[in-house]
C-alpha cells in the first residue's frame, strides 16, 4: 500500500514537472484537451477534419518535441537529476523510518537486550504480593509529617495493572536479594477524587490533577522501606536515600519509569508507561 502511494506521488510530480518545464509536452496535452472538447461539441464533420489536421500536426510536433526534449535533457541533465532526487527522497525517508519511531512508552525489547535475568523472571513465575501490613504502620506522626493523608491511601495490589504489578514485585525482590532493602507499597491505585484532594495540598505532594497521573489507571505506585518494623519514607535518612538511588536503577532494569529523574523528584514513585485504556480504571 505504501509503495502504491509513493508511486502515485512520483507519477503526479513528474507530470506536473513536465507541464511546467517542457513546452512541447504542454502544447501536446493542451491540444488533446481541445480535441476532446471539440468532439463533445457535436460538430462531427468539423471535428473529424480537425482531428486529421491535428493528427498530422501532432506527429510533426511529437517528432520535434522528442528531438527537442533529448537536446533539452542533454543541456539540463543535472537539474533534472536533482529534481528527481528531491521528489524521491521525502517518501523514501518516511517509508524507511516508519518502523523506527516509538511513542513515549515502555519497549519490552529493551529488557531482553539489557538484562536477560530480569527478562527470564518476567516470563517465568507469577510473583505473589506480600501480606498487608497493619494500618497503624502508615498512620504514625512521623509518616504523616512526610506523607500527608497516607493512612487513607489505597494499597490493594489487585487494583494495579497485572503487568505493572509483576514488574513492581520483581523490583521489590531484586531490592531485597541484591541490596538487602525490604520495600512496602504505600499507595497504588488512586481515585480521581483523591488525586484532586492531594493536588490541593501543593506541589510538594503532587503536581498532577485528576486523570493526569498513572495512579488513576493502576499503572503507578509509591513505595518506601521497612527497617526494624518501622516505615521509612524520608530521603533525609542516609540509609533510605541510598535505597531510593538503588531503587531507581532496579526500576529501570524491570522496565519502569522512576520519579527520581523528574524535575520535582518523587523518589518512591515508579510507573509503567504504556497505552492507557479507553475507559479509566475504577477502584472498588
NORHUNOR-V130331 format. One record per pair of residues at least 6 apart in sequence whose C-alpha atoms are under 6 Angstrom apart, sorted by sequence separation. I is the first residue (numbers start at 1). J is the second residue. D is the distance in whole Angstrom. If there is no record, write none. Layout:
# NORHUNOR-V130331
I:J:D ; I:J:D
This chain:
# NORHUNOR-V130331
175:181:5 ; 176:182:6 ; 214:220:5 ; 225:231:6 ; 226:232:6 ; 235:241:5 ; 259:265:6 ; 260:266:5 ; 19:26:5 ; 112:119:5 ; 199:206:5 ; 225:232:5 ; 259:266:5 ; 260:267:4 ; 39:47:6 ; 111:119:6 ; 259:267:6 ; 224:233:5 ; 199:209:6 ; 248:258:6 ; 259:269:5 ; 172:183:6 ; 259:270:6 ; 139:151:5 ; 258:270:5 ; 138:151:5 ; 196:209:5 ; 257:270:5 ; 196:210:5 ; 257:271:5 ; 195:210:5 ; 256:271:6 ; 256:272:5 ; 192:210:5 ; 244:267:6 ; 190:215:5 ; 191:216:6 ; 189:215:5 ; 190:216:5 ; 189:216:6 ; 189:218:5 ; 155:187:5 ; 154:187:5 ; 155:188:5 ; 188:221:4 ; 153:187:6 ; 154:188:6 ; 187:221:6 ; 154:189:6 ; 187:222:5 ; 186:222:6 ; 186:223:5 ; 185:223:5 ; 184:223:5 ; 184:224:5 ; 24:65:5 ; 183:224:6 ; 184:225:6 ; 183:225:5 ; 182:225:6 ; 182:226:6 ; 223:268:5 ; 222:268:5 ; 222:269:4 ; 221:269:6 ; 221:270:6 ; 220:270:6 ; 220:271:4 ; 219:271:6 ; 219:272:5 ; 161:218:5 ; 160:218:4 ; 161:219:6 ; 217:280:6 ; 217:281:5 ; 171:250:6 ; 167:254:6 ; 106:273:6 ; 105:273:5 ; 106:274:6 ; 105:274:5
